[in-house]
Amino acid sequence: MALDPSSNWTVAMSKGKSVDALAPDCFKPILIHESSRNMLPPKEQDEEWEHSTVSSSYSSHLPSEILLHILDHVVYSDLRQRQCTLWAATLVSRSWYTAAVSFLYESPILNGKNYDKFVSTICPSINPHVRRSRLASMVHYLDMGHIVHNGSKSLTARLLGRVKGSLEGFRAPMAPFGFNCLPALAKCYELKTLDLSLVSESIPLSSLFHALVPLSSLRTLHFPRSSSSALDTNKHSSNPPQWPPNLQELYITGGLHENAWLYLSCLPQSLGSLTIENCLTLSSQFVEKFLVMVGPQLNYLKIGYPLPWRGPSFVNDILEICPCLRSLNVAMDFINHAFFDKACRTVSTSHPLASLTLTSSEKLLVDDVLCDLLFFAVSDGSLGNLRRVKVSKNAGWSDGLGRKGMEELNELLEALGRENGQGELAGVWEYEEGR
């Protein structure tokens, strides 16, 4: 048994029976739910139900290849509808259950209503050697971002301990995650994506890095927002901290303080993507020092709003600091004409930057001058590889006189894109903030 369509995990574990021990007659053929059947006129209800009972024996014995092909379409459908549909598929027959249950538990959608039932299914007993659930090995992505006050830190640690063998992605909850969850997290050796950005407890960085080092498969890390206040630098004065060896993407948000330099100064060479935003405690001097160190290895960089400083800063030098950068996402508050002037003077050959996204704050004044500067930077070759530009509607590029400059830049990028066979991917797009 798997999910209930209305409340999801409503599996009853009564009489000491686990999911593996359910009898075959629990999987009765269900082709039409009562809810959908009641929507038909009375005569059509009877005819439809009679037809379904006749054909149920045939539809429940489809080859496994056909079932998997059907379920592949369900998996890539709407997220909310997917879970209900997969639950219904597990109730058709034993063969449907076998084919659908792994998809159902691969990436469960959890919330406050179904969390307790899900935990009781995956962790039927506190003692892991007494009762194990084979469903635990089917969980690959565990998103607990919508779990605010449900459960406890010990329950989260126990849940991680059960799914550690197959878990590839984990998003930690806000309150039910803390220091005592780190030992269980350190044993999730297959973990590739870890998001700790919602965690409210202040976790010592020394303990966090001790848990992260064994995760050799980790590729993406969202740094916790409240870890710096418990920073202990004395422990690592002689032994620098170690990052996961194969880390590729790092997201730094929240209340990180400048005393975390010891940890940020030894990033792995595999890192190629960096995002810095909502860090109201970091000065521009600190961020510049950090980027000068890690910039040569970056191919993607995002410097988002808000940050504690205002107006153009070292970001105007970002193309020189990051010579291999291919994608840049930056707030327009942090750059001006010097960004393009320095690109023309300091870059001897065309910079590899191919994608530029310009965001803005709510207080940004309309600025269409950057559009003209971009046009000249692309046409004279200093940004000759640029093909895609996304800009916030707050910039006002499509309003008034700025619209002509935007159209000219779009035509130029599309023409260059067609020369390289990327015409459909080249151009200028406007977007609304927050979407």
VEXKEPA-197023 format. One record per residue (C-alpha): residue in one letter; x, y, z. Coordinates in Angstrom, 2 decimals, decimal comma. Example, Ala and Ser with C-alpha at 12.3 -4.5 7.8 and 13.67 -1.06 7.14 Angstrom:
VEXKEPA-197023
A;12,30;-4,50;7,80
S;13,67;-1,06;7,14
//
This chain:
VEXKEPA-197023
M;0,00;0,00;0,00
A;1,28;3,45;-0,75
L;-0,48;6,83;-0,79
D;-3,97;8,06;-0,15
P;-5,15;10,51;-2,85
S;-6,44;13,07;-0,37
S;-4,04;12,87;2,55
N;-1,25;10,91;0,84
W;0,53;8,59;3,27
T;-2,43;7,11;5,17
V;-1,04;3,61;5,30
A;-2,29;1,82;8,40
M;0,42;-0,29;10,05
S;-2,07;-2,12;12,28
K;-1,75;-5,71;13,47
G;2,02;-5,54;13,08
K;1,96;-5,98;9,32
S;4,45;-4,14;7,16
V;3,90;-3,03;3,58
D;5,86;-6,06;2,36
A;3,45;-8,43;4,12
L;0,22;-7,19;2,57
A;-1,86;-9,94;1,02
P;-2,42;-10,00;-2,74
D;-6,17;-9,52;-2,31
C;-5,47;-6,03;-0,93
F;-4,74;-4,95;-4,50
K;-8,19;-5,13;-6,03
P;-8,55;-3,86;-9,62
I;-9,64;-0,22;-9,51
L;-10,12;1,41;-12,89
I;-12,60;4,12;-11,88
H;-12,55;5,92;-8,56
E;-15,85;6,54;-6,78
S;-15,20;10,28;-6,94
S;-14,90;10,28;-10,71
R;-17,71;7,73;-11,14
N;-20,18;9,95;-9,32
M;-19,59;12,69;-11,84
L;-21,31;10,61;-14,57
P;-25,08;10,46;-15,17
P;-26,78;7,45;-13,46
K;-27,17;5,36;-16,61
E;-23,64;6,07;-17,78
Q;-22,37;5,19;-14,30
D;-23,82;1,70;-14,50
E;-22,64;1,15;-18,07
E;-19,15;2,44;-17,32
W;-18,82;0,37;-14,16
E;-20,02;-2,79;-15,95
H;-17,53;-2,21;-18,75
S;-14,71;-1,63;-16,27
T;-15,32;-4,89;-14,39
V;-15,22;-6,85;-17,63
S;-12,00;-5,28;-18,88
S;-10,21;-5,11;-15,52
S;-8,80;-8,62;-15,78
Y;-7,16;-7,75;-19,10
S;-5,77;-4,36;-18,16
S;-4,23;-5,63;-14,92
H;-1,99;-8,12;-16,75
L;-0,13;-5,82;-19,10
P;3,55;-6,61;-19,71
S;5,90;-4,83;-17,36
E;7,49;-2,93;-20,26
I;4,10;-1,40;-21,13
L;3,42;-0,49;-17,51
L;6,78;1,24;-17,15
H;6,19;3,17;-20,36
I;2,80;4,37;-19,05
L;4,28;5,37;-15,71
D;7,08;7,31;-17,39
H;4,45;9,72;-18,69
V;2,94;10,05;-15,23
V;6,29;10,81;-13,58
Y;6,88;13,87;-15,79
S;3,38;15,26;-15,32
D;2,23;17,90;-12,83
L;3,88;17,26;-9,43
R;0,72;17,34;-7,32
Q;-1,31;15,25;-9,72
R;1,57;12,80;-10,16
Q;1,50;11,60;-6,57
C;-2,26;10,93;-6,61
T;-2,02;9,17;-9,96
L;0,84;6,93;-8,87
W;-1,03;6,09;-5,68
A;-4,05;5,02;-7,73
A;-1,82;2,89;-9,97
T;-0,56;0,90;-6,97
L;-4,14;-0,17;-6,20
V;-4,92;-1,71;-9,59
S;-3,20;-5,06;-9,10
R;-0,04;-6,67;-7,82
S;1,80;-6,08;-11,12
W;0,74;-2,42;-11,20
Y;1,85;-2,03;-7,59
T;5,27;-3,52;-8,32
A;5,77;-1,20;-11,28
A;4,45;2,01;-9,67
V;5,63;1,88;-6,06
S;9,24;2,78;-6,83
F;8,11;5,87;-8,77
L;5,79;6,81;-5,92
Y;8,49;6,83;-3,26
E;11,35;8,10;-5,45
S;10,58;11,78;-4,79
P;7,67;12,08;-2,33
I;5,82;15,36;-1,90
L;5,71;15,92;1,85
N;3,75;18,39;3,94
G;2,41;18,69;7,45
K;-0,60;16,46;6,73
N;1,18;13,41;5,36
Y;4,58;13,61;7,04
D;3,75;11,47;10,10
K;2,28;8,69;7,94
F;5,30;8,76;5,64
V;7,71;8,47;8,57
S;5,74;5,60;10,13
T;5,94;3,79;6,79
I;9,67;4,31;6,25
C;10,58;3,96;9,94
P;8,05;1,47;11,41
S;10,28;0,94;14,45
I;12,87;2,94;16,38
N;15,17;-0,08;16,33
P;16,37;-0,53;12,72
H;17,27;-4,17;13,33
V;13,76;-5,13;14,41
R;11,65;-3,87;11,55
R;12,92;-2,61;8,20
S;10,90;-1,27;5,31
R;11,99;-2,07;1,79
L;10,34;1,19;0,71
A;13,20;3,13;2,33
S;15,59;2,05;-0,42
M;13,24;3,57;-3,04
V;13,56;7,14;-1,70
H;16,08;9,06;-3,82
Y;15,03;12,68;-3,29
L;13,75;13,88;0,08
D;12,37;17,42;0,12
M;11,40;18,45;3,66
G;11,25;22,15;2,88
H;7,53;22,31;3,69
I;7,99;20,62;7,06
V;8,16;23,48;9,54
H;7,34;22,25;13,04
N;6,31;18,65;12,43
G;8,46;15,95;13,95
S;11,74;16,48;15,75
K;15,46;16,56;15,08
S;15,85;12,99;16,31
L;13,08;11,84;13,96
T;14,79;13,56;11,02
A;18,07;11,85;11,93
R;16,29;8,49;12,09
L;14,66;9,08;8,72
L;18,03;9,94;7,15
G;19,48;6,79;8,66
R;16,85;4,66;6,91
V;17,18;6,21;3,43
K;20,95;6,81;3,49
G;21,74;4,01;1,05
S;19,74;5,48;-1,86
L;19,37;9,19;-1,06
E;20,68;11,48;-3,83
G;19,00;14,78;-2,94
F;18,00;16,25;0,41
R;16,40;19,57;1,39
A;16,51;20,04;5,14
P;13,51;21,37;7,08
M;13,61;24,63;9,00
A;13,13;23,52;12,62
P;13,43;19,69;12,75
F;17,10;19,70;11,67
G;20,12;20,43;13,81
F;23,48;19,34;15,11
N;22,34;15,82;16,06
C;21,29;15,15;12,42
L;24,84;15,53;11,10
P;26,08;11,98;11,92
A;23,23;10,46;9,90
L;23,79;12,97;7,10
A;27,49;12,05;6,93
K;26,52;8,46;6,02
C;24,48;9,43;2,94
Y;27,36;8,59;0,63
E;25,26;8,77;-2,58
L;24,09;12,32;-1,86
K;24,56;14,68;-4,82
T;22,47;17,70;-3,82
L;22,22;19,11;-0,28
D;20,13;22,16;0,58
L;20,55;23,51;4,13
S;19,39;27,06;3,37
L;16,20;26,78;5,45
V;17,78;25,44;8,65
S;17,12;27,82;11,53
E;19,48;26,31;14,10
S;22,98;27,74;14,17
I;25,28;24,82;13,32
P;29,04;25,04;14,07
L;30,91;25,10;10,78
S;33,57;22,75;12,16
S;30,91;20,10;12,80
L;29,21;20,75;9,47
F;32,41;20,29;7,48
H;33,25;17,16;9,45
A;29,95;15,71;8,17
L;30,43;16,93;4,59
V;33,92;15,54;3,96
P;32,78;11,88;3,46
L;30,23;12,93;0,83
S;32,43;12,37;-2,21
S;29,44;12,34;-4,57
L;28,15;15,75;-3,48
R;27,90;18,18;-6,40
T;25,58;20,96;-5,17
L;25,55;22,59;-1,72
H;23,26;25,30;-0,38
F;25,05;26,73;2,63
P;23,04;27,11;5,86
R;21,91;30,63;6,60
S;22,63;30,58;10,35
S;25,92;28,76;10,77
S;28,39;31,58;11,31
S;27,42;32,56;14,86
A;28,67;29,19;16,12
L;31,92;29,38;14,16
D;34,97;27,83;15,86
T;38,18;28,80;14,07
N;40,61;27,61;16,73
K;40,07;23,95;15,90
H;41,34;24,36;12,35
S;44,20;26,79;12,90
S;46,74;24,08;12,05
N;44,51;21,83;9,94
P;42,51;23,69;7,23
P;38,93;22,47;6,73
Q;38,14;20,24;3,79
W;35,24;20,56;1,38
P;33,57;17,68;-0,47
P;36,17;16,86;-3,13
N;33,83;16,93;-6,14
L;31,69;19,96;-5,26
Q;30,62;21,90;-8,37
E;27,92;24,37;-7,26
L;27,89;26,49;-4,08
Y;25,07;28,77;-2,91
I;25,87;31,25;-0,13
T;22,87;33,06;1,35
G;21,84;34,43;4,71
G;23,83;35,48;7,74
L;27,33;34,34;6,85
H;29,95;36,49;8,56
E;33,45;37,43;7,47
N;35,04;35,19;10,11
A;34,15;32,30;7,80
W;37,10;33,21;5,58
L;39,05;30,20;6,88
Y;36,46;27,92;5,30
L;35,92;29,88;2,08
S;39,63;30,15;1,35
C;40,08;26,45;0,61
L;37,36;25,66;-1,92
P;37,94;22,63;-4,18
Q;39,18;23,13;-7,72
S;36,10;21,33;-9,03
L;33,88;24,30;-8,08
G;32,58;26,09;-11,16
S;29,32;27,74;-10,07
L;28,88;30,29;-7,26
T;25,84;32,22;-6,03
I;26,03;35,02;-3,45
E;22,82;36,78;-2,44
N;20,94;38,03;0,62
C;24,22;38,22;2,54
L;23,65;41,44;4,47
T;26,67;40,88;6,73
L;29,35;40,71;4,00
S;31,22;43,82;2,92
S;32,17;44,51;-0,67
Q;35,85;44,20;0,29
F;35,29;40,69;1,62
V;33,36;39,54;-1,44
E;35,99;41,04;-3,74
K;38,78;39,26;-1,86
F;36,82;36,01;-2,06
L;36,15;36,33;-5,80
V;39,75;37,23;-6,62
M;40,72;33,91;-5,06
V;38,03;31,68;-6,59
G;37,16;33,69;-9,74
P;39,62;32,08;-12,20
Q;37,86;28,71;-11,89
L;34,26;29,94;-12,18
N;32,08;29,53;-15,27
Y;28,85;30,72;-13,58
L;28,46;33,56;-11,08
K;25,44;35,21;-9,51
I;25,71;38,30;-7,30
G;22,17;39,02;-6,24
Y;20,33;41,73;-4,41
P;20,21;42,59;-1,54
L;23,78;43,05;-0,35
P;24,94;45,63;2,23
W;26,63;47,97;-0,22
R;25,00;50,13;-2,88
G;26,20;51,54;-6,17
P;28,91;50,30;-8,55
S;31,83;48,50;-6,94
F;34,36;45,81;-7,74
V;31,67;44,11;-9,85
N;32,76;46,38;-12,69
D;36,00;44,34;-12,72
I;34,26;40,98;-12,68
L;35,20;40,01;-16,24
E;38,86;40,50;-15,40
I;38,51;38,66;-12,07
C;36,70;35,75;-13,76
P;38,38;35,20;-17,14
C;36,57;31,90;-17,81
L;33,06;33,09;-16,91
R;30,38;31,95;-19,35
S;27,23;33,00;-17,48
L;26,79;36,06;-15,23
N;23,74;36,99;-13,18
V;24,21;40,39;-11,53
A;22,07;43,17;-10,08
M;22,13;46,30;-12,21
D;22,67;48,30;-9,02
F;26,26;47,04;-8,90
I;27,49;47,97;-12,41
N;27,66;51,01;-14,66
H;29,42;52,07;-17,88
A;32,81;51,21;-16,31
F;31,84;47,52;-16,54
F;31,95;47,73;-20,35
D;34,83;50,18;-20,53
K;37,06;47,85;-18,55
A;35,95;44,92;-20,68
C;37,23;46,75;-23,75
R;40,53;47,74;-22,15
T;41,49;44,69;-20,09
V;40,34;41,80;-22,27
S;42,81;41,26;-25,08
T;40,60;38,72;-26,83
S;36,85;38,28;-26,78
H;35,65;37,26;-23,31
P;33,91;33,83;-23,24
L;30,79;35,30;-21,55
A;27,79;33,88;-23,43
S;24,84;34,65;-21,12
L;24,10;37,80;-19,11
T;21,17;38,24;-16,71
L;20,53;41,70;-15,25
T;18,35;41,81;-12,16
S;17,35;44,86;-10,16
S;16,12;46,13;-6,84
E;12,66;47,59;-6,40
K;14,20;51,08;-6,09
L;16,14;50,90;-9,37
L;15,63;53,90;-11,64
V;14,90;53,29;-15,31
D;18,24;52,74;-17,04
D;18,39;52,01;-20,76
V;21,98;53,26;-21,20
L;23,37;49,79;-20,44
C;21,53;48,48;-23,47
D;23,51;50,77;-25,80
L;26,75;49,93;-24,00
L;26,05;46,22;-24,45
F;25,45;46,75;-28,16
F;28,84;48,43;-28,64
A;30,64;45,82;-26,46
V;29,26;42,98;-28,60
S;29,81;44,71;-31,94
D;33,45;45,69;-31,23
G;34,31;42,16;-30,10
S;35,06;42,70;-26,41
L;31,95;40,64;-25,62
G;31,89;38,88;-28,95
N;30,68;35,57;-27,51
L;27,60;37,04;-25,82
R;24,41;35,55;-27,25
R;21,72;35,69;-24,54
V;20,64;38,70;-22,46
K;17,86;38,61;-19,88
V;16,89;41,87;-18,23
S;14,39;42,86;-15,57
K;11,38;44,84;-16,76
N;12,23;47,38;-14,06
A;15,11;48,52;-16,27
G;12,63;50,01;-18,72
W;14,46;48,86;-21,84
S;11,21;48,29;-23,75
D;9,73;51,68;-22,82
G;10,17;54,92;-24,76
L;13,46;55,54;-26,57
G;15,10;52,50;-25,01
R;12,96;50,13;-27,08
K;14,88;50,89;-30,26
G;18,21;50,07;-28,60
M;16,79;46,83;-27,27
E;15,54;45,80;-30,72
E;18,92;46,59;-32,30
L;20,74;44,53;-29,67
N;18,30;41,66;-30,18
E;18,86;41,70;-33,96
L;22,63;41,72;-33,47
L;22,59;38,76;-31,07
E;20,24;36,77;-33,31
A;22,44;37,40;-36,35
L;25,55;36,25;-34,48
G;23,63;33,26;-33,18
R;22,61;32,17;-36,66
E;26,24;32,22;-37,74
N;27,03;29,69;-34,99
G;23,83;27,67;-35,41
Q;22,33;29,11;-32,20
G;19,76;31,47;-33,67
E;16,88;30,15;-31,56
L;18,88;30,55;-28,34
A;20,16;34,07;-29,06
G;18,45;37,37;-28,32
V;17,16;39,67;-25,58
W;14,39;38,74;-23,17
E;12,61;40,74;-20,48
Y;11,23;39,09;-17,38
E;9,37;40,10;-14,24
E;11,17;39,89;-10,92
G;10,07;36,97;-8,75
R;8,91;34,77;-11,64
//
